[in-house]
C-alpha cells in the first residue's frame, strides 16, 4: 500500500472511531432518564467514584497549594508585589489548576477503575447476559456511572481548590509571614464568584463529562481479553488527558478572552 492510501485508510479509521464514539455518547444520554429512576445506583457510584477519590484530591491540593505559594511569593517579592499573593494563588487554583489537575487525577484514579470494571464485566459476559434478559446494559450499568462521574467532578474540583488555598495560607502566612488580613481581603475584593469560581465549576463539569464518557466507552468497546482490558485502561488515561487539556484551552479562550 502506498503512503497516500495508508494515510487515507488511517484517517477513515479515525473518523469511523469518532463517529462510533459519538453514537455511543448519544445512547448514553438517552439512557440517563432511566438511571434517575434507580437513584440508589447513582448514589452508590458517587460514593465509589467520588468519595474514594477524596484522599488523593485532598493530598494533591494541599501539595499544590504549598508549592504555588512558595513559587509565587519568590516571584512577586522581587517586584514588591507580595501583597498580591492571595489573589494570584486563588485565581490560579479556581480558574485553572483546580479543574485541570482534578480532571487528570480523576482520569488516572476513577477513569481507569471504571474502564477496568466495565471491561471485566464484558470479558465475563455479564453485559451479554443482561442483553439476553432484555436489560439494557447502558441504562443499568453505564448511565449511573456516567451521572455519578459528572456529579463528582465539580465537587472534587471545588475541594481541590479549597484545600489548595488553605495550604497556600499555611505557607504564606504561618511560615513566610505574609499579613493574614491582606491575604484574605485582596482575595475577597478581586475574585468574582461568577466569572472566576463559576467558570472553574463549568470547566470541571465539562471535564467530568469527557473523562467519564471516555472511560465508559473504552471499557464497553474493549476486547474481552486481559490484554484488551489493559490496553483500554491505558487509552482511557491518554485520551482523557489529551481531551481535558485541549478543551481547557478552548474553554479558557471563550471564558476569559474579554475583560
C-alpha positions in Angstrom: 0.0 0.0 0.0 1.4 3.4 -1.0 1.8 6.1 1.7 -1.1 8.2 0.4 -3.5 5.2 0.6 -2.2 4.3 4.1 -2.9 7.9 5.3 -6.4 7.8 3.8 -7.1 4.5 5.5 -5.8 5.7 8.8 -7.9 8.9 8.5 -11.0 7.0 7.7 -10.4 4.7 10.7 -10.1 7.8 13.0 -13.2 9.3 11.6 -15.1 6.0 12.0 -13.9 5.8 15.6 -15.2 9.4 16.3 -18.5 8.5 14.7 -18.9 5.4 16.7 -18.0 7.2 19.9 -20.5 9.9 19.1 -23.3 7.4 18.7 -22.2 5.7 22.0 -22.4 9.1 23.8 -25.9 9.8 22.4 -27.1 6.4 23.5 -25.6 7.2 27.0 -27.5 10.5 27.1 -30.8 8.7 26.1 -30.2 6.2 29.0 -29.9 8.9 31.7 -33.6 9.3 32.5 -33.8 5.5 33.2 -30.8 5.8 35.5 -32.5 8.5 37.5 -35.3 6.0 38.4 -32.5 3.9 40.0 -31.2 6.7 42.2 -29.7 4.3 44.7 -27.3 3.1 42.0 -26.2 6.6 41.2 -25.6 7.3 44.9 -23.6 4.1 45.3 -21.5 5.1 42.3 -20.9 8.6 43.6 -19.5 7.0 46.7 -17.3 4.7 44.7 -16.1 7.3 42.2 -16.1 10.5 44.3 -15.7 9.5 48.0 -12.9 7.1 47.3 -11.0 9.8 45.4 -11.1 12.3 48.3 -7.7 11.3 49.7 -5.7 11.8 46.6 -7.6 15.0 45.7 -7.0 16.5 49.2 -3.3 15.5 49.3 -2.6 16.8 45.8 -4.5 20.0 46.5 -2.5 20.6 49.7 0.8 20.0 47.9 -0.1 22.2 45.0 -1.1 25.0 47.4 2.2 24.7 49.3 4.3 24.8 46.2 2.3 27.5 44.5 2.5 29.8 47.5 6.3 29.4 47.6 6.9 29.9 43.9 4.5 32.9 43.6 6.0 34.6 46.7 9.6 34.3 45.4 8.4 35.8 42.1 6.2 38.6 43.5 8.6 39.7 46.2 11.1 40.6 43.5 8.8 43.3 42.2 7.4 44.4 45.6 4.0 42.8 45.0 4.0 40.2 47.7 0.6 41.5 48.9 -1.0 40.1 45.7 0.0 36.5 46.7 -3.5 35.6 47.9 -5.1 36.8 44.7 -2.7 35.0 42.4 -3.0 31.7 44.3 -6.8 31.9 44.3 -7.2 32.7 40.6 -4.6 30.1 39.6 -6.5 27.4 41.6 -10.1 28.2 40.9 -9.6 29.1 37.2 -7.0 26.5 36.1 -5.2 24.2 38.4 -8.3 23.1 40.4 -10.4 21.9 37.4 -7.4 20.6 35.3 -5.4 18.8 37.9 -8.6 17.3 39.4 -9.6 16.0 36.0 -6.2 14.5 35.3 -6.2 12.8 38.8 -9.8 11.7 38.2 -8.8 10.1 34.8 -5.9 8.2 36.5 -7.8 7.0 39.5 -11.6 6.8 38.8 -11.4 6.6 35.0 -9.1 3.6 34.9 -11.3 1.9 37.6 -14.4 2.4 35.5 -12.7 1.1 32.4 -11.4 -2.0 34.1 -14.7 -2.7 35.8 -16.7 -2.4 32.6 -14.1 -4.3 30.6 -14.1 -7.2 33.1 -17.9 -7.3 33.0 -17.6 -7.6 29.2 -14.9 -10.3 29.5 -17.0 -12.2 31.9 -20.0 -11.9 29.6 -22.1 -10.2 32.2 -23.1 -7.5 29.7 -24.2 -10.1 27.2 -26.2 -11.9 29.9 -28.1 -8.6 30.6 -28.9 -8.3 27.0 -30.2 -11.9 26.9 -32.5 -10.9 29.8 -33.8 -7.9 27.9 -31.9 -5.5 30.2 -30.1 -2.6 28.5 -26.5 -2.5 29.9 -26.2 1.2 29.1 -29.2 2.0 31.3 -28.4 -0.4 34.1 -24.6 -0.2 34.2 -23.2 2.7 32.2 -25.6 5.6 32.8 -25.5 5.5 36.6 -21.7 5.6 36.5 -21.7 8.4 33.9 -24.1 10.5 36.0 -22.0 9.8 39.2 -18.8 10.9 37.4 -20.3 14.1 36.1 -21.7 15.0 39.6 -18.5 14.1 41.4 -16.0 16.0 39.3 -17.1 19.6 40.2 -17.3 18.7 43.9 -13.8 17.3 43.8 -12.5 20.3 41.9 -14.0 22.7 44.4 -12.5 20.6 47.2 -9.1 20.7 45.5 -9.2 24.5 45.1 -10.3 25.0 48.8 -7.6 22.7 50.2 -5.0 24.3 47.9 -6.0 27.8 49.2 -5.7 26.6 52.8 -2.3 25.1 52.0 -1.1 28.4 50.5 -2.4 30.2 53.6 -0.3 27.9 55.8 2.9 28.5 53.8 2.3 32.2 53.1 1.0 33.4 56.5 2.3 30.9 59.0 5.7 30.1 57.5 6.7 33.1 55.4 4.9 35.8 57.4 2.6 37.5 54.9 -0.1 39.5 56.5 -3.2 37.3 57.1 -5.7 40.2 56.6 -4.1 41.2 53.3 -4.0 37.6 52.1 -7.8 37.2 52.6 -9.0 40.7 51.9 -7.5 41.0 48.4 -8.9 37.7 47.6 -12.4 38.7 48.6 -12.3 42.0 46.7 -10.7 40.9 43.5 -12.1 37.4 42.9 -15.5 37.4 41.2 -17.8 34.5 42.2 -19.4 34.1 38.8 -16.6 34.9 36.4 -13.8 33.1 38.3 -15.3 30.5 40.5 -18.3 29.9 38.3 -16.2 29.4 35.2 -14.0 27.0 37.1 -17.0 24.9 38.0 -18.2 24.9 34.4 -14.8 23.7 33.3 -14.9 20.8 35.9 -18.4 19.9 34.7 -17.2 19.6 31.1 -14.1 17.7 32.2 -16.3 15.3 34.1 -18.3 14.5 31.0 -15.1 13.9 29.0 -13.3 11.7 31.5 -16.3 9.6 32.4 -17.6 9.2 28.9 -14.1 8.2 27.6 -13.6 5.7 30.5 -17.0 4.0 29.9 -16.5 3.9 26.1 -13.1 2.3 26.4 -14.4 -0.3 28.8 -17.5 -1.0 26.8 -15.7 -1.3 23.5 -12.6 -3.2 24.7 -11.6 -6.6 23.6 -12.8 -9.2 26.0 -9.3 -10.4 26.9 -6.9 -9.4 29.7 -4.7 -7.7 27.2 -7.6 -5.8 25.8 -8.6 -4.5 29.2 -5.1 -3.5 30.0 -4.8 -1.5 26.7 -8.2 0.1 27.3 -7.2 1.4 30.7 -4.1 2.9 29.2 -6.1 4.5 26.4 -8.5 5.9 29.0 -5.8 7.9 30.7 -4.2 9.1 27.4 -7.4 10.1 25.6 -9.0 11.7 28.7 -5.8 13.7 29.5 -5.5 15.0 25.9 -9.2 15.8 25.8 -9.1 17.7 29.1 -6.0 19.7 28.0 -7.5 20.5 24.6 -10.9 21.5 26.0 -9.2 23.6 28.7 -7.6 25.8 26.1 -10.9 26.2 24.2 -12.9 27.0 27.4 -10.3 29.4 28.6 -10.3 31.2 25.3 -14.1 31.5 25.4 -14.4 32.4 29.1 -11.6 34.9 29.7 -10.9 36.4 26.3 -12.9 39.5 27.1 -12.4 41.6 30.3 
